[in-house]
Amino acid sequence: MQIFMRQSLLFQLLSVYLLFVVVVLVAGAGVNAVVEQQLRSDAQASEQALAQEIALETSLQLRGAEDALVALSKLAVQTTNPEKMTSIFQAFRSARSDVDHVSWLDPFGGLRVSWPQNAFVPGAEFSPPDVIQRARTSSGPVFEVGIAAETTLNAGVIIAQPARAANGALVGIVAVSISLVELSVPLKTVVEAQQRQGRQLVISIIDDRGRLVATPNRQRILWTVLDELPGADQALDGHVASNVSPGPDRKDWLLSAVPVPNAGWAVVVQRPTREALAVVEQFHLWLLIAAILFAVGGLLFWLLLLQRVIRPLHMLAIQHQILPTSAESIATDGLALRDDEVGDLARSLVRLERDGLEKLGELRTLLETSNAVVGSLEPRAVVSKIIAEVRRLVNVQAATVLLPDEQGVLRVLVSDGHSSRYTQDLSLSPENTSSSAVSALRDGKPVQKLLGPRQSTPSLSYDEGFRSVLAIPIISRHAGGVVLLVHRTEPHPFNQNEIDLLLTFANYATLAWEHAVLYERSDDRLREVARENEQLYRQASEEKQKLEAIMESMSDGLVLTGTDGNVLYANPGASMIAGLPSASLERHPITVLYKALHAAAAEPAQCERLLDSAESAIDGTEYVVEIIRDDRRRAIHLRQFDVGDVSGQAIGRGLLLRDVTREREVDEFKT
């Protein structure tokens, strides 16, 4: 099963596709995380930009009110007439719709002039007193969120500007109350615009104490909401903050808080996370739709691939995994009728099977003919079988094998389908270049010719009724070359398939011809070598007999040893001197001979020294040993020599033993 899964094209494609899907999913998850983070960052940046815009507008509004109050304080210093000051205050309030009340205070905070005068009590102490105390010691405007109870019951931003004379003495204090309701109008406008678009938005401005100073819901003004707005304390410290926290409806809201420049306040913008990050959810929706389309498209692709490609390929693999036995069993319907690439493949496989069956048929015939040709080792019989099998291979009416003689003239070796006159009279010399046989043998390639009545030279083949001839050279480096001539009575040339088939057969025929000729030559040579070996053996036997007769007739002893020190030959003279039969010496170590001489020595100690030195003696060493034989002292002369082969390599050693007793007696008599 594992081998099938490894070899299955479907499994391989599915593995690659699943790997591709995994890569796409991992990449999609990564892109989703990056894009989601970017969209979240963009949404938070958008909310922060809105909060910063409101903070900047609030800061500019406060700065404008302070600048207008500074200019008003300068006018108030220039007049001491209450009626005229009241007129100035009236004009100032009419010019600024956000100003709820304008008052002139003495240096100690007592009310002197106020507009509108609906609840004015001259001499009353201005409240809240903290802003007055700060203004008395300040050189510029100061403000505080609260309610000026002496003049109005509306909450507002109380701004106090000290009015000083030219010498710097405090003349009085100009105080205005900016309505927090009017400060909330722009916020309400923005929120209502969002509501008309079906979106929820909450904008709040808080002071340094965490109280609401501006909000679309006027009933919540001056409520302490710092605990309800996570991150607002960071904005009061001068930092921009963004986070997600539960909102008024207990759902997640995106909160963005930024500080109001030069005021110590903070602007807080709240929006439901679902709306603020709607683009993220929309991106997730589109990503899900793309994933579904990708999955559906992949499924449809795989179904189409399985139905139109994989399954047909599997069927083709099953149908064509075994070569059919005949052309009739080849399936030509079904997939072979398709017009696409699968159909082309099926038709190609059908053609391949038909060609394979045809080639196998030719090879089977060729093998049978080859076996028949190489079944004999006699050259003439081999040639006869070559001709017979050629006539069975192709449609020919006659075949001939031509063999060149010593002068190179081609003559008939064996012929089939020709008359005896053709066999006897055909003779083609090397100069006959018009002959197809001569040209084929000279060029080493097939030559064919159509025979006709108008030829430059007479043709025996044409006279016998043949109209087409093909010459195939059978060339061997060791057995010489012959020419195979095939004749056909029809006047049309041999096609390339017939020529290729005959050439292939000619290769087998060349081997058979070469084998037969070489076997015949080797057989002759073996017989000749056998005769030579028999003669040499007889000569060697005669020489050996002569040598043995000479060595056995010697009165001296001769001992031959191998390189291992064992006696290979000992003649009768050596046996007589040693007092041992030849069988006791041959195939035994040379020390057996030395021990026999030592046992018969007249002086054993001296004999032992001489024999010990004899074992390591070099070529040509001579020494004499005296032994007692038949109660007489005999002097035995020993001489060692090396025995080598023709190349001079040592193959053993020889020991010559000669009785020199009489020679020593003669020498003693002479002396």
TAHUGI-V372647 format. One record per backbone hydrogen bond with DSSP energy under -0.5 kcal/mol. CO is the residue of the C=O (numbers start at 1). NH is the residue of the N-H. If there is no record, write none. Layout:
co: [CO | CO]
nh: [NH | NH]
//
This chain:
co: [1 | 2 | 3 | 4 | 8 | 9 | 10 | 11 | 12 | 13 | 14 | 15 | 16 | 17 | 18 | 19 | 20 | 21 | 22 | 23 | 24 | 25 | 26 | 27 | 28 | 29 | 30 | 31 | 32 | 33 | 34 | 35 | 36 | 37 | 38 | 39 | 40 | 41 | 42 | 43 | 44 | 45 | 46 | 47 | 48 | 49 | 50 | 51 | 52 | 53 | 54 | 55 | 56 | 57 | 58 | 59 | 60 | 61 | 62 | 63 | 64 | 65 | 66 | 67 | 68 | 69 | 70 | 71 | 72 | 73 | 74 | 76 | 80 | 81 | 82 | 83 | 84 | 85 | 86 | 87 | 88 | 89 | 90 | 91 | 92 | 95 | 96 | 98 | 101 | 102 | 103 | 104 | 104 | 105 | 106 | 109 | 110 | 111 | 113 | 115 | 117 | 121 | 124 | 128 | 129 | 130 | 131 | 132 | 133 | 135 | 142 | 144 | 146 | 147 | 148 | 148 | 154 | 155 | 156 | 156 | 157 | 157 | 158 | 159 | 160 | 161 | 162 | 163 | 163 | 165 | 169 | 169 | 172 | 173 | 173 | 174 | 175 | 176 | 176 | 177 | 177 | 177 | 178 | 179 | 180 | 181 | 182 | 184 | 185 | 186 | 187 | 188 | 189 | 190 | 191 | 192 | 193 | 194 | 194 | 195 | 202 | 203 | 204 | 205 | 205 | 206 | 207 | 210 | 210 | 211 | 212 | 214 | 216 | 217 | 218 | 220 | 223 | 223 | 225 | 225 | 226 | 228 | 229 | 231 | 232 | 233 | 234 | 235 | 241 | 243 | 245 | 247 | 251 | 252 | 253 | 253 | 254 | 255 | 256 | 257 | 258 | 259 | 260 | 260 | 260 | 265 | 266 | 267 | 268 | 269 | 270 | 271 | 272 | 272 | 273 | 275 | 277 | 278 | 279 | 280 | 281 | 282 | 283 | 284 | 285 | 286 | 287 | 288 | 289 | 290 | 291 | 292 | 293 | 294 | 295 | 296 | 297 | 298 | 299 | 300 | 301 | 302 | 303 | 304 | 305 | 305 | 306 | 309 | 310 | 311 | 312 | 313 | 314 | 315 | 316 | 318 | 326 | 327 | 333 | 333 | 334 | 335 | 340 | 341 | 342 | 343 | 344 | 345 | 346 | 347 | 348 | 349 | 350 | 351 | 352 | 353 | 354 | 355 | 356 | 357 | 358 | 359 | 360 | 361 | 362 | 363 | 364 | 365 | 366 | 367 | 368 | 369 | 370 | 372 | 373 | 377 | 378 | 379 | 380 | 381 | 382 | 383 | 384 | 385 | 386 | 387 | 388 | 389 | 390 | 394 | 398 | 399 | 400 | 400 | 401 | 401 | 402 | 403 | 405 | 409 | 410 | 411 | 414 | 416 | 419 | 420 | 421 | 422 | 426 | 427 | 428 | 429 | 431 | 432 | 435 | 436 | 437 | 438 | 439 | 440 | 440 | 447 | 449 | 449 | 453 | 459 | 460 | 461 | 462 | 467 | 468 | 469 | 470 | 470 | 471 | 471 | 472 | 473 | 474 | 476 | 480 | 481 | 482 | 483 | 483 | 484 | 485 | 486 | 487 | 487 | 488 | 488 | 490 | 495 | 496 | 497 | 498 | 499 | 500 | 501 | 502 | 503 | 504 | 505 | 506 | 507 | 508 | 509 | 510 | 511 | 512 | 513 | 514 | 515 | 516 | 517 | 518 | 519 | 520 | 521 | 522 | 523 | 524 | 525 | 526 | 527 | 528 | 529 | 530 | 531 | 532 | 533 | 534 | 535 | 536 | 537 | 538 | 539 | 540 | 541 | 542 | 543 | 544 | 545 | 546 | 547 | 548 | 549 | 550 | 551 | 557 | 558 | 559 | 560 | 560 | 561 | 562 | 565 | 566 | 567 | 569 | 571 | 572 | 573 | 574 | 575 | 575 | 581 | 581 | 582 | 582 | 585 | 588 | 589 | 590 | 590 | 591 | 592 | 593 | 594 | 595 | 596 | 598 | 600 | 603 | 604 | 605 | 606 | 607 | 608 | 609 | 610 | 611 | 612 | 612 | 614 | 618 | 621 | 623 | 625 | 625 | 626 | 626 | 627 | 627 | 629 | 632 | 634 | 634 | 635 | 635 | 636 | 636 | 637 | 638 | 639 | 640 | 641 | 643 | 643 | 645 | 649 | 651 | 652 | 653 | 654 | 655 | 655 | 656 | 657 | 658 | 658 | 660 | 661 | 662 | 663 | 664 | 665 | 666 | 667]
nh: [5 | 6 | 7 | 8 | 12 | 13 | 14 | 15 | 16 | 17 | 18 | 19 | 20 | 21 | 22 | 23 | 24 | 25 | 26 | 27 | 28 | 29 | 30 | 31 | 32 | 33 | 34 | 35 | 36 | 37 | 38 | 39 | 40 | 41 | 42 | 43 | 44 | 45 | 46 | 47 | 48 | 49 | 50 | 51 | 52 | 53 | 54 | 55 | 56 | 57 | 58 | 59 | 60 | 61 | 62 | 63 | 64 | 65 | 66 | 67 | 68 | 69 | 70 | 71 | 72 | 73 | 74 | 75 | 76 | 77 | 78 | 79 | 82 | 85 | 86 | 87 | 88 | 89 | 90 | 91 | 92 | 93 | 94 | 95 | 96 | 97 | 99 | 179 | 177 | 115 | 175 | 112 | 113 | 173 | 109 | 126 | 106 | 123 | 104 | 102 | 120 | 124 | 111 | 132 | 133 | 134 | 135 | 136 | 137 | 138 | 160 | 158 | 156 | 149 | 151 | 152 | 148 | 180 | 146 | 158 | 159 | 178 | 144 | 176 | 142 | 174 | 164 | 171 | 172 | 168 | 165 | 171 | 163 | 105 | 175 | 161 | 103 | 159 | 178 | 100 | 101 | 179 | 157 | 183 | 184 | 185 | 185 | 188 | 189 | 190 | 191 | 192 | 193 | 194 | 195 | 196 | 197 | 197 | 199 | 198 | 270 | 216 | 268 | 213 | 214 | 266 | 210 | 225 | 226 | 207 | 222 | 205 | 218 | 220 | 221 | 223 | 212 | 225 | 228 | 229 | 229 | 230 | 232 | 235 | 236 | 237 | 239 | 238 | 257 | 255 | 253 | 250 | 247 | 273 | 245 | 255 | 271 | 243 | 269 | 241 | 267 | 261 | 263 | 264 | 265 | 260 | 206 | 258 | 204 | 256 | 202 | 254 | 275 | 276 | 277 | 278 | 281 | 282 | 283 | 284 | 285 | 286 | 287 | 288 | 289 | 290 | 291 | 292 | 293 | 294 | 295 | 296 | 297 | 298 | 299 | 300 | 301 | 302 | 303 | 304 | 305 | 306 | 307 | 308 | 309 | 310 | 311 | 313 | 314 | 315 | 316 | 317 | 318 | 319 | 320 | 321 | 329 | 330 | 335 | 336 | 337 | 338 | 344 | 345 | 346 | 347 | 348 | 349 | 350 | 351 | 352 | 353 | 354 | 355 | 356 | 357 | 358 | 359 | 360 | 361 | 362 | 363 | 364 | 365 | 366 | 367 | 368 | 369 | 370 | 371 | 372 | 373 | 374 | 375 | 376 | 379 | 382 | 383 | 384 | 385 | 386 | 387 | 388 | 389 | 390 | 391 | 392 | 393 | 394 | 396 | 487 | 416 | 402 | 485 | 413 | 414 | 483 | 411 | 408 | 405 | 428 | 403 | 401 | 399 | 423 | 424 | 425 | 426 | 412 | 429 | 410 | 432 | 433 | 435 | 439 | 440 | 441 | 442 | 443 | 444 | 445 | 471 | 451 | 469 | 455 | 463 | 464 | 466 | 465 | 451 | 488 | 449 | 472 | 486 | 447 | 473 | 484 | 475 | 482 | 480 | 476 | 404 | 474 | 402 | 485 | 472 | 400 | 470 | 397 | 398 | 467 | 468 | 492 | 499 | 500 | 501 | 502 | 503 | 504 | 505 | 506 | 507 | 508 | 509 | 510 | 511 | 512 | 513 | 514 | 515 | 516 | 517 | 518 | 519 | 520 | 521 | 522 | 523 | 524 | 525 | 526 | 527 | 528 | 529 | 530 | 531 | 532 | 533 | 534 | 535 | 536 | 537 | 538 | 539 | 540 | 541 | 542 | 543 | 544 | 545 | 546 | 547 | 548 | 549 | 550 | 551 | 552 | 553 | 554 | 554 | 657 | 571 | 655 | 568 | 569 | 653 | 565 | 590 | 562 | 587 | 560 | 575 | 576 | 577 | 578 | 579 | 580 | 584 | 585 | 585 | 586 | 588 | 567 | 592 | 593 | 594 | 595 | 596 | 597 | 598 | 599 | 600 | 601 | 628 | 607 | 608 | 609 | 610 | 611 | 612 | 613 | 614 | 615 | 615 | 616 | 617 | 621 | 640 | 638 | 627 | 636 | 602 | 603 | 629 | 634 | 632 | 629 | 627 | 636 | 637 | 660 | 625 | 638 | 658 | 623 | 656 | 620 | 654 | 651 | 652 | 648 | 645 | 563 | 643 | 561 | 641 | 559 | 657 | 639 | 557 | 637 | 660 | 664 | 665 | 666 | 667 | 668 | 669 | 670 | 671]
//
